[in-house]
Amino acid sequence: MTDTNSIYNRLGVSDQVLRFGQEVLEGLTDQFRHIDQVAEFNQAKVIAAMQKNRVNATHFNLSTGYGYDDEGRDNLERVYADCFGAEAALVRPQITCGTHALALALGANLLPGDELLSPVGGPYDTLEEVIGIRPSPCSLKEYGVSYRQVDLLPDGGFDYDGIRAAINEKTRLITIQRSKGYATRPSYSVEEIGKLIAFCKECKPDVLCMVDNCYGEFVETQEPTNVGADMVVGSLIKNLGGGLAPTGGYICGRKSCIERCAYRLSAPGLGREVGANLGLLTSFYQGLFLAPTVVSSAVRGAVFAAGCYERLGFRVVPGSGETRRDIIQAVELGSREAMVAFCKGIQSAAPVDSYVTPEPWAMPGYESEVIMAAGAFVQGASIELSADGPIRPPYAVYFQGGLTWFHAKLGILMSIQKLLDAGIIEM
């Protein structure tokens, strides 16, 4: 280990921090074993879906223009549907990000006069303008869709009485955010989401339930579509792209819902029949193949981050011993200065743009200034090592990603080093 430690030293990690990290790691053996078990299950699930759909080299061919008769694209969507236990899927490079995928699914399945309900409190910041909570051209509110939310209970649980009271004859779609977003509430397990969906459908059987699945894919052995979700939505530059997808998003679920999404993405009458793959199918297929292993690396990194910062006395959500529901680790740092130091550590561990100093800025779509650290091969790819957060109390930073466990480990060690160097922590 001496040679490895010397490289860490050259990268900026002191022996003191290295010893601290090793002590934390020694207590995480059981958690890492469980992560490997989940990854093995999901790897087998992906291979089974690819074999069932007879993936072969012709499915990697380039299509341009309209993209008519693109069998590789269509087969990829069958693979996704099988991985998610869904009737259909829409997996396209034309979906630019998770927010775009969510806006697409909502806009396609809500009509003027309908109401959207969130039973998990306020939405992630970038959806506020999509919904119309903050005024924006082309928001759902502008098109006559109303919005209602039921705040969570103080312990982060669902307010079932409040949800029952909120569901009415106008309630068409219920949106459930699986991950915590920029909040320090717990993320939700697939089992918890399934119970919430079942309750909502007992209240109104024809209501649609959509799950924002970003950051949660392959963290567990089930996905929300396995427990009743009508749609699950996410980005390919997060978990399922495996670090290889350079863009794209997906929606899986009921065929009737997916068809509407396809019409909204392209045009009525065209739907899923058009959409060139632009030579990206190899990275989409191979990214999905690698995703279980890549996600397990990110989860390891999140658990290690929790273990380290717990030991340093910070509040972390979730704790190092808690079951993981997504790849995000929240750390309440208590000050702007600590957030900046943490993010400098993550940035300095990056293979790309390691020399850049992250600073808070007014990022489009966010209400508060946001600081982001990400030296990524794919711009904005939060399955790669990254950290970000809004500059507002409780000054929580959200750490996620790591295409390899060893890179995630380095990032956490560097974040601790920067806090130590700034005099914010003592060891």
N, C-alpha and C positions, 0 to 999 in steps of 0.2 A: 504493500500500500504506500510505501514511501514515495515511489515515483509518481503515483497518482496524486498524492498530497502536494507534491512539489508543483504539479501543473495547476492544481487548485490555487496554490499560493501565488503563482504567476498571474492567474486570472483575478486575483484580488481577495481571495478568501483566506483569512488567517487561521493558524492552527487552533486557536481558541474556539473559533466558530465551527471548524471541522470537528473538533472533539464534542462540542455541544450537539451538533447534528447527528453524530454517530450514537450518542447516548439516547437521543430521541428515537432513532431508528430501531434500536434494540427492543423497544417496547411496542413495535407495530407489526410483529410477525403474524399474528392472527388476522389482522385486518388485510394484510397483503395476500395471505392465503385465500381469503374469501374473494378478493378482487380477481385473482387468477382463475378461480372456479367459475365466476360469472363470465370472464373473457373466453374461457374454453367453450362454455355453452353457446355463447353468441357466435363464436367462430364456426362451430359446427352448424348452427342455424343458417348462417350466410352461405356456407358451402353447399348445404342441402338445397337452398333456394336456387343457387346458380346451376347446380347439377339438374334439378328438376326442369329448369327452363333451357337446358342444353346450350349454355353459353359457349360460343366458339369464336374463332378469329374474325369471322365475317361481321360479328356484332360490334367490332371496333372501327368499322369503315366510316369515312367522312361523309357527311351530307351537308348541302348548302341550299341557299334559296328557300323554297317552300319547305323542303325536308319531307316531301311526300314519300311514302313507302319506306320509311326509315325503320327497318326491323331491329337494328341495334338499340335505338331509342325506345321502341315499343317493348322490347324484351327486357330492358333494364327496368322499366316500370312494372313488368310482371314480377321480376325478382324482388323489387321493393315491396310490392303488395304481399308476396309470400313471406318475406321477412317480418312484416308487420301484421300478418294474419288479417289482411284487408281485402276488400273486393277489388279495389283499383288503386292506382297511384299516378301522380303527375310529377315527373322528375325532369327538370329542364334547366339548361343554362340561362334561359331568358328570365328566370326568377333570380333577381340580383342579390337578395339577402333574406334573412329571417323576417324582417319587418315587411318586406315586399310580399313574401309568401303568406303572412298573416293577413295583410290588407287584401290580397287576392282572394283568400278563402272567405273572409268576412264579406267583401263586396259582392262576391258571386252568390252568396247564400242568404243575403238579407235584402229585403225589398222595402220601398217606402212604406212607412207605417209600422214596420216591425220594430221590436225592441231587442237590444243586445244586453245581456246580463253577465256581469262578472261576480261570481260568488267568492272570489279570493281577494277582495279589496281592489285597490287601484291598479291599473295596468302598468307595464314597463313604460318608461318615459317616451320612447319613440312611437308608441301606439296612441298617445294622448291626442296627437294631431290627426292620426288616422280615424279615430273615433269622433273627434270634435270636442273633446274636453278642453283642449286649447284650440281656438279657431284656426282653421286652415282651409284653403281651397280644396274641393273634392273630398272633404271628409265625409264620413257616414252621416253625420248630423246634417250637413248641407244637402244630402240626398234624402232626408226625411226619416232616417233611422235614429230612434232614441236610445239612450243608454242609461243603465242603472247598475249600481254595484252594492254588494253587501260586504261590509268590512269584516275582517277576521276577528275572532275572539282574542282577548289579551294574550292567551297562550299560543296564538298562531293557528288554532283550530277553526273549523268551519262553523259558522252560525246557522245551523240547520233551521231553526225557527225563523230567522230573518230571511233565509233563502226561500222557504215555503211562502212567506208573506210577499216576497218580491216577485215571484213567478206569477204572471197573469196572462190574459188572453192574447196580449201583444208579444209576449216573449217568444221569439223565434229561435234564438241561438244563445247558448251559454258558452262563454270562453273561460278556459281554465289555464292559468299560467303555471306550468309545472315547476319551473325554477324560481328562485327568489328574486331575480332581477336586482334592482338597486334598493333592496330592502333587506333587513336582517331577520326576516321570518324564516322558518324552516322551508326547504323545498319539499315537494310532496312525492311520496312513493306512488308507484303504479297502483298498488292495492288501495291506498287512500283515495286516489283519483277515481278508481272503479266504484268505490262506495258512494262518492259524491255524485257520479254520473247516475248510478242506480236510483239515488234519492231524487234527483232532478227529474228523471223520467217517470218516477212514481207520481210526482206532482203534476207533470204534463207529458204524457207519453210521446207526443209528436215533436217535442223540442229537440233541436240539434245540439250536440255537445262537441265542442272543438277544443283540443288541447294544444297549447303552445309547447312543443316538445323540445325546444332549443336547449342544448346542453345536457339533456337527459338520455339521449339515445344510447343503448347498449350499456348503460350503467347498471341496469337490472336485467333479468332474464325475460321479462315481459315488457311490452309497450302498451300505451293506453288503448290502442285499437283492440288489444286482446281482452280488455275489460269493459268494452261498450262504447268507446269514443267513436263518434261518427266521422271525425277528421282528426288527424294529427299533422302538425305543421312544423317545418324546421328548415335549417340552412345547411348547404353542403360544405360551407367553409367552417362549419363546426364539426360535430362528432362524426357524422356519416361520410364525410368526404375523406376521412383518414389522412388529412394533410396533403392529399394529391389534387383534389378538386379545386380548380382555380376560381370557381364561381358556382352559382346554382342554388336551387332550393327544391323542396319536395312537399307534397301533400298526399297523404295516404288515407283511405277510408272507404265510405260507402260510394258505390259507383255513381249514384245520382248526384252526390255532392261533388265528386271529382269531375264529372262531365261539366257541371256548371263552372267550376274553376277553370277548366280548359277553355270554355267559351269566353270567359272574362280575360284570360291571358292572351288569347289570339283574337277571335271575333266570333259572334254568333254565326253558326253554320260551318265554321272551320274547326274549332275546338282542337282536339288532340291530333288531328290529321296533319297539322303543319307545325313547323318548328325545327330548324336545322340544328344538328348537333355540333357543327363547326369543329369537328375533330377532337372533341372532349370526352368521348365515350370511354376510351381506355382509362383515363384518369378517374372517371366516375365509377366504372366497374372495379378497378384495382383499389381505389380509395375505399369503397364499400367492403372489399375483401380485407383490407388492413384495419378497418375501423375498430373491430373488437380489441385488437392489441393496442392500438393508439389510444383508445378511450381508457383502457386499463392503466396505461402509463400516466395519463392525466389524472385519473382517480388516485393513483399512488401519490402523485405530487400534492394533491389536495389534502390527503390524509397526513402527509409529512408536514405540510404547512400548518395544519391544525395542531399537530403535536408540538411543533416548535413554538408557535405563538401562544398556545395554552401555557406552556412551561415558562414563557417570558411574562405571563400575567395579563395578557390581552384576552378580551372576549372573542371567541371564534364561533362561527355558525356554518356548518355543524361542528360538533366536537370530534376529536380524533377517534373516539371509540364508537361514534354513532354510525348507523348504516347509511351508506351513500345513496342519494337519489339523483344527483347530477354531478358535473365535474367542477362546480364552482365552490370556492372556499372564501367566505367572508371573514375579514379580520377588522375589528373595530380598533382603529389606531388612536383616536382621540384628538388629533390635530391635523391641520393642513400640512405642517412641516413633516410629520411622520408619514403621511400619505406620499408626499413627494420623495422622501428618502426611500421608502419601500419601492416605489415605481422606478426610481433610479437604479436600484439593485436588479430588478427584473430586466430593465433595458440593457444594463451592462453585461448581463449573462447571454444576450442574444447573439445568434450567428450573423444576423443582418442588422445594420445600424446600431451596433453596440456602443458607438461613440456619441450617439445622440442623447441629449438630456431632455427627458419628458417634462413638460410644463402644463399646468391647467389652462384650458382655453374654452371658448364658447362654441362647443361642437353643435352642428346642425341637428335639430330634433330633440335637444336636451334643454331642460329648464335651467339647470345650474351649470356652472363651469365644470368641466370633466377633465381628469387627468388620465392619460392612457399610456401604457408602456407595452410596446409590441414590436420586436424586431423579427418580422415574419417574412417568409418566402411569398405568402399570399396576403395581400393587403387586407387587414381586418379579420384574418383567420384566427378566431379565438380558440380553435383546437390547438393552435401553436401557443407557445408560452406567452402569456400576456397577463396584465393586471390593469384595472381601471376602476374608476369610481367618481361620483359627483362630489365636489368640494362643498360639503354641507354636513352638519352634525348627523350621526355620530362619527363622521369622518372614517367611514368604512371603505376598505379597499377590497376589490373582488378579484381574486386570483384564479386563473383557470388555464388549462391546456398543458402542453408539453408533448411533442410528438414521440419523445422517448422519456422514460423515467429519469434517466441520468441528467437530461437537460432540465427537467422540472426540479430535480434536487439542487442543481447548481443555482437555478434562479432563486430558490428559497434561501439558500445559504448566502447569496449575494445580497438579498434584501435585508437579512439580519445584519450583515456586515455594514451596510450603509447606515442602518439605524444606530449601530454601535459607534461608527465613526462620527456620526452627527451628535453623539452624546444623548440620544433620545432613550436608549436602553443601557443597562449595565449587565455584565455577565460575571 
